[in-house]
């Protein structure tokens, strides 16, 4: 890669990498498994994956499904992961593609979306809620989730990313020009994904003419930013994985010094960059259910937080969701309680987002008088649970792609579990690897 081109790329907080992929003859359908933070309440899913990949080279043997994080054998699992990584490297499981990106074509039930594998500069990333860094979190980072993940990554030879990072590229300058040229790119993998994951193809991007497209597009995006608050890359999925990499990198600075750490492979983390305006990239609001909660208790907490509250009764869930889509109605969210469908229209000097108001209620009420809360994917599921005695469902408004980056710039990171990108099967499947030591 031309050194000037690479310096321009690095000035934008990204870099190409030596990417590892399984050599010819290895079954890519067995190799690739879904992100470790999916199906955390469904051990049977991961048990089925273990059986399906048994006796095959597979990323299942290189990752730690989070449904097992609280088990007593965590240390043994981590040792097995580290050992298997070394074995795969030493026994020639991988081919190495030097100084490259990969154009990823992923087909799911939502359509075909595209992404680029690039390494993000952790010097340019912060997960602080008030961050003004080039790369930043979009939802609240739960600091207690980082230490157990550091144990898994601390001695790992490889990283296998399930991280998806968003760019706001309405003019489609970065990824889509490569999509148009993919017939001229070398296809380096092409496989169905297990257990409903759809299909995936990868195209090698290593020639300067294609890398120039990426750099030129990112430079054009950067020129449109407020350089006092320059959000170029916003986390889509995998924020706690990137936060873990960042935390370990900061530890490394203390161990070997900042200058040496800045030249270390751990300064970067491999991610998939995706355009938020890709039509097959589906944003879904994550809803809430309060259990053992009287309506008057939650209503009173909302009124304590907000300066003004107006309740609009609607006849059904569909009508509720239609009202929440009305951008002129201000801050609003739906509530299902005692058989009623209500849209709460609120004003708060403290919080700009309905999710922030509800999160404040959760923080205040959880654990009191048997009250508990769960985060639910799917409005229909939320509706069903909310009709059980003592439960209240909260229906959140959908996240707008058009205002997503502006909202983060203005208000900082959203509360935890505000949104999800697609269903569990549509999350990133592990494919590429990168050496970090």
C-alpha positions in Angstrom: 0.0 0.0 0.0 1.3 3.5 -0.9 2.7 5.1 2.3 1.0 8.5 1.6 -2.3 6.8 1.1 -1.9 4.8 4.3 -1.0 8.0 6.3 -4.2 9.6 5.0 -6.1 6.6 6.1 -4.6 6.6 9.6 -5.3 10.3 10.0 -9.0 9.3 9.7 -8.7 6.8 12.5 -8.6 3.6 10.5 -6.1 1.3 8.8 -5.8 -1.8 6.7 -4.6 -5.0 8.3 -3.1 -8.4 7.6 -6.3 -10.4 7.7 -6.4 -14.1 8.4 -9.0 -16.4 6.8 -9.2 -20.2 6.7 -7.2 -21.9 4.0 -8.8 -23.6 1.0 -10.6 -26.9 1.9 -11.9 -25.7 5.3 -15.7 -25.7 5.6 -16.6 -22.0 6.0 -20.1 -22.9 7.0 -18.7 -24.7 10.0 -16.0 -22.1 10.6 -18.4 -19.1 11.0 -20.6 -18.8 14.1 -22.7 -15.9 15.3 -21.6 -13.2 17.8 -20.9 -14.5 21.3 -23.3 -12.0 22.9 -26.4 -13.5 21.1 -28.7 -16.1 22.5 -27.5 -15.5 26.0 -30.6 -17.1 27.5 -30.7 -20.0 25.1 -27.9 -22.4 25.9 -29.5 -25.0 23.6 -28.5 -22.7 20.7 -24.8 -22.8 21.6 -25.0 -26.5 22.5 -26.3 -27.2 19.0 -23.5 -25.0 17.5 -20.9 -27.0 19.5 -22.3 -30.3 18.1 -22.4 -28.9 14.6 -18.8 -27.7 14.7 -17.3 -30.7 16.5 -14.1 -32.0 14.9 -14.0 -29.0 12.4 -11.9 -25.9 12.5 -14.4 -23.3 13.8 -14.5 -19.9 15.3 -16.7 -21.6 18.0 -13.4 -22.8 19.4 -12.0 -19.3 19.5 -14.8 -17.4 21.2 -16.5 -17.4 24.6 -20.3 -17.6 24.2 -21.6 -15.2 26.9 -24.3 -17.5 28.1 -21.4 -19.4 29.8 -19.7 -16.4 31.4 -21.0 -17.1 34.9 -20.1 -20.9 34.8 -17.4 -22.3 37.1 -15.2 -23.4 34.2 -14.4 -19.9 32.9 -10.7 -20.2 33.4 -10.6 -23.6 31.6 -12.5 -22.2 28.7 -10.2 -19.2 28.3 -7.1 -21.5 28.4 -8.7 -23.7 25.7 -9.4 -20.7 23.5 -5.8 -19.4 23.8 -4.4 -22.9 23.1 -6.6 -23.4 20.1 -5.6 -20.0 18.6 -2.0 -21.0 18.8 -2.7 -24.4 17.3 -4.7 -22.9 14.4 -1.8 -20.4 13.7 0.9 -23.0 14.0 -0.7 -25.8 12.0 -1.5 -23.6 8.9 -5.3 -23.2 9.3 -5.1 -19.7 8.0 -4.1 -17.9 4.9 -2.9 -14.3 5.3 -4.0 -11.4 3.1 -1.6 -8.6 3.6 -2.5 -4.9 4.1 -6.1 -5.2 3.0 -9.7 -4.6 3.7 -12.6 -7.0 2.9 -15.9 -5.9 1.3 -18.5 -8.0 3.1 -21.8 -8.8 1.3 -24.3 -10.3 3.8 -27.8 -11.5 2.8 -30.4 -12.0 5.5 -34.2 -11.8 5.6 -33.9 -8.0 5.7 -32.0 -7.9 2.4 -28.4 -7.6 1.3 -26.2 -5.2 3.2 -22.5 -4.3 2.7 -19.6 -3.5 5.0 -15.9 -3.0 5.0 -13.4 -4.7 7.3 -11.0 -2.0 8.7 -9.0 -1.6 11.9 -10.1 1.3 14.2 -7.5 3.3 16.0 -8.3 3.0 19.7 -6.4 6.3 20.3 -9.4 7.9 18.6 -12.1 6.0 20.6 -13.7 6.8 23.9 -16.8 5.2 25.5 -17.2 8.1 28.0 -20.8 9.4 27.8 -19.7 12.9 27.0 -17.0 11.9 24.5 -16.2 14.1 21.6 -13.9 11.6 20.0 -13.8 10.5 16.3 -15.0 7.0 17.4 -17.6 6.8 20.2 -20.2 4.7 21.9 -23.8 5.1 21.0 -25.3 3.5 24.1 -24.2 3.6 27.7 -21.2 1.4 28.5 -21.7 -0.9 31.6 -18.3 -0.8 33.2 -18.9 -4.0 35.1 -19.1 -5.9 31.8 -15.6 -5.1 30.9 -13.4 -7.0 33.4 -14.6 -10.5 32.5 -14.2 -9.7 28.8 -10.6 -8.5 29.5 -9.8 -11.9 30.9 -10.8 -13.5 27.6 -8.8 -11.1 25.4 -5.8 -10.5 27.7 -3.6 -13.3 26.4 -5.4 -14.1 23.1 -3.1 -14.2 20.0 -6.0 -13.3 17.7 -9.0 -11.1 17.7 -12.2 -12.1 15.8 -14.5 -9.2 15.5 -18.3 -9.1 15.8 -18.1 -5.3 16.1 -20.2 -3.3 13.6 -19.5 0.4 13.4 -21.6 2.9 11.5 -20.8 5.8 9.3 -23.4 8.4 8.2 -22.8 8.4 4.4 -26.0 9.6 2.8 -24.2 10.2 -0.5 -22.8 6.7 -0.5 -19.2 7.7 -1.1 -17.2 5.0 0.9 -18.7 1.5 0.5 -21.1 1.6 -2.4 -18.5 2.5 -5.1 -16.7 -0.8 -4.2 -20.0 -2.6 -4.3 -20.5 -1.4 -7.9 -17.0 -2.7 -8.7 -17.2 -6.1 -6.9 -17.2 -8.0 -10.2 -13.6 -6.8 -10.5 -12.6 -7.9 -7.0 -11.4 -11.3 -5.9 -14.0 -13.3 -4.0 -12.2 -14.8 -1.0 -15.1 -16.5 0.7 -18.7 -17.4 -0.3 -20.8 -19.5 2.1 -24.2 -20.1 3.7 -24.2 -19.3 7.4 -25.4 -21.8 10.0 -28.7 -21.6 11.9 -30.6 -19.1 9.9 -27.7 -16.6 9.4 -28.3 -16.2 5.6 -25.4 -16.0 3.2 -22.1 -14.1 3.1 -19.4 -13.3 0.6 -16.2 -11.5 1.0 -14.2 -9.6 -1.6 -10.5 -8.7 -1.3 -9.8 -5.0 -1.3 -6.0 -4.5 -1.4 -5.2 -2.4 -4.5 -4.4 1.3 -4.1 -7.1 2.3 -6.6 -9.8 0.7 -4.4 -8.3 1.9 -1.2 -8.2 5.4 -2.6 -12.0 5.2 -2.9 -12.3 4.4 0.8 -9.9 7.1 1.9 -11.4 9.7 -0.5 -14.9 9.0 0.7 -14.0 9.1 4.4 -12.1 12.4 3.8 -15.3 13.8 2.2 -17.3 12.8 5.3 -14.8 14.2 7.6 -14.9 17.6 5.9 -18.6 17.9 6.8 -18.0 17.4 10.5 -17.8 20.0 13.3 -14.2 19.5 14.2 -15.0 20.5 17.8 -17.2 17.5 18.0 -16.2 15.2 15.1 -18.3 12.0 15.2 -17.2 9.9 12.2 -17.7 6.4 13.5 -20.6 5.4 15.8 -20.9 2.0 17.5 -23.6 -0.2 16.1 -23.0 -3.5 17.7 -20.2 -4.8 20.0 -19.6 -1.7 22.1 -18.4 -3.7 25.1 -16.0 -5.7 23.0 -14.5 -2.5 21.6 -14.4 -1.0 25.2 -12.6 -4.1 26.3 -10.0 -3.7 23.6 -9.6 0.0 24.6 -9.2 -0.9 28.3 -6.5 -3.4 27.6 -4.7 -1.0 25.3 -4.7 1.6 28.1 -3.3 -1.1 30.4 -0.6 -1.8 27.8 0.5 1.8 27.8 1.1 1.6 31.5 3.1 -1.7 31.1 5.4 -0.9 28.2 5.0 2.9 27.8 2.9 5.0 25.5 5.4 5.2 22.7 5.8 1.4 22.5 2.1 0.8 22.9 1.3 3.1 20.0 3.4 0.9 17.7 1.7 -2.3 19.1 -0.9 -4.2 17.1 -3.3 -3.8 20.0 -3.6 -0.1 19.3 -6.1 -1.1 16.6 -9.2 -3.3 16.6 -10.7 -5.0 13.5 -14.3 -4.0 12.9 -16.9 -4.0 10.1 -17.8 -0.5 8.9 -21.3 -0.1 7.6 -23.3 2.8 6.2 -26.3 3.6 8.4 -28.2 4.4 5.2 -27.8 0.9 3.8 -31.5 -0.1 3.3 -30.9 -3.6 4.5 -29.5 -2.4 7.8 -32.6 -2.5 10.0 -32.8 -0.5 13.3 -35.2 -1.8 15.9 -36.2 -0.2 19.1 -35.7 -2.3 22.2 -38.8 -2.2 24.5 -39.2 -2.6 28.3 -41.5 -4.5 30.6 -41.9 -3.6 34.2 -43.0 -6.6 36.4 -45.0 -6.3 39.6 -45.5 -2.6 39.0 -48.7 -0.7 39.7 -49.5 1.8 37.0 -49.8 4.6 39.5 -46.3 4.0 40.8 -44.7 4.2 37.3 -46.9 7.1 36.3 -45.9 9.0 39.5 -42.2 8.4 38.8 -42.6 9.7 35.2 -44.4 12.8 36.5 -41.6 13.4 39.1 -39.0 13.3 36.3 -40.8 15.3 33.7 -42.0 18.9 33.6 -45.2 18.1 31.7 -47.0 14.9 31.0 -50.0 14.4 28.6 -51.6 11.0 28.2 -53.3 10.0 24.9 -55.4 6.8 24.9 -55.3 4.9 21.7 -57.3 1.7 20.7 -54.5 -0.7 19.8 -50.7 -1.4 19.6 -50.8 -0.5 15.9 -52.3 2.9 16.6 -49.8 3.4 19.3 -46.9 2.8 17.0 -48.4 5.1 14.4 -48.6 7.9 16.9 -45.0 7.3 18.0 -43.8 7.7 14.4 -45.2 11.2 14.3 -42.0 13.3 14.7 -44.0 16.4 15.4 -45.4 15.0 18.6 -42.2 15.7 20.6 -40.8 13.2 23.1 -43.1 10.3 23.5 -43.4 6.6 24.3 -46.1 4.1 24.6 -47.4 2.4 27.8 -49.6 -0.8 28.0 -51.1 -1.2 31.4 -54.3 -2.7 32.7 -55.5 -3.3 29.2 -55.1 0.3 28.2 -52.9 1.5 25.3 -51.5 5.0 26.1 -49.1 7.3 24.4 -47.2 9.5 26.9 -46.3 12.9 25.5 -43.7 14.4 27.8 -41.4 17.4 28.3 -38.3 17.2 30.5 -35.6 19.7 31.1 -33.3 16.8 32.2 -33.8 14.3 29.4 -34.3 14.7 25.6 -35.1 11.1 24.9 -38.0 8.9 26.0 -35.5 6.1 26.6 -33.6 8.3 29.0 -36.8 9.0 31.0 -37.7 5.4 31.2 -34.1 4.4 32.2 -34.3 6.9 35.0 -37.5 5.2 36.2 -35.8 1.9 36.0 -32.9 3.1 38.1 -35.3 4.5 40.7 -37.8 1.7 40.9 -35.9 -1.6 40.2 -35.7 -3.7 43.3 -38.3 -1.8 45.3 -41.4 -3.8 46.4 -40.5 -6.6 44.0 -40.3 -4.4 40.9 -38.1 -5.7 38.1 -37.5 -4.8 34.5 -36.6 -6.7 31.3 -35.6 -5.4 27.9 -37.6 -7.0 25.1 -37.1 -7.3 21.3 -40.4 -7.0 19.5 -43.4 -4.8 20.2 -45.8 -7.8 19.9 -43.9 -9.8 22.5 -43.9 -6.7 24.8 -47.7 -6.4 24.3 -48.3 -10.0 25.2 -46.3 -9.9 28.4 -47.8 -6.5 29.3 -51.3 -8.1 29.5 -50.2 -10.4 32.3 -51.3 -9.2 35.7 -49.0 -6.7 37.4 -47.0 -6.0 34.3 -46.5 -2.8 32.3 -45.1 -2.6 28.8 -43.2 0.3 27.5 -43.1 0.7 23.7 -40.2 2.9 22.5 -40.2 5.0 19.3 -38.1 3.7 16.5 -34.6 5.2 16.1 -34.3 7.5 13.1 -31.3 6.9 10.8 -31.6 10.5 9.6 -31.1 12.0 13.1 -29.0 9.2 14.7 -25.6 10.9 14.5 -27.1 14.3 15.3 -28.7 12.9 18.4 -25.5 11.3 19.6 -23.6 14.6 19.0 -26.2 16.6 20.8 -27.2 14.4 23.7 -24.3 11.9 24.1 -24.7 8.1 24.2 -28.2 6.7 24.3 -29.2 4.7 27.4 -28.3 1.0 27.3 -30.4 -1.2 25.1 -32.0 1.6 23.2 -31.8 0.0 19.8 -30.7 -3.2 18.0 -29.5 -3.7 14.5 -31.6 -6.5 13.2 -32.6 -9.9 14.7 -30.1 -12.1 16.5 -29.5 -14.2 13.3 -28.6 -11.0 11.4 -25.8 -10.0 13.8 -22.2 -10.3 12.6 -20.9 -13.9 12.2 -17.2 -14.4 13.0 -15.2 -14.8 9.8 -12.0 -12.8 9.6 -9.2 -12.9 12.3 -6.3 -10.6 13.0 -3.2 -11.1 15.1 -2.9 -8.8 18.1 0.3 -10.2 19.5 
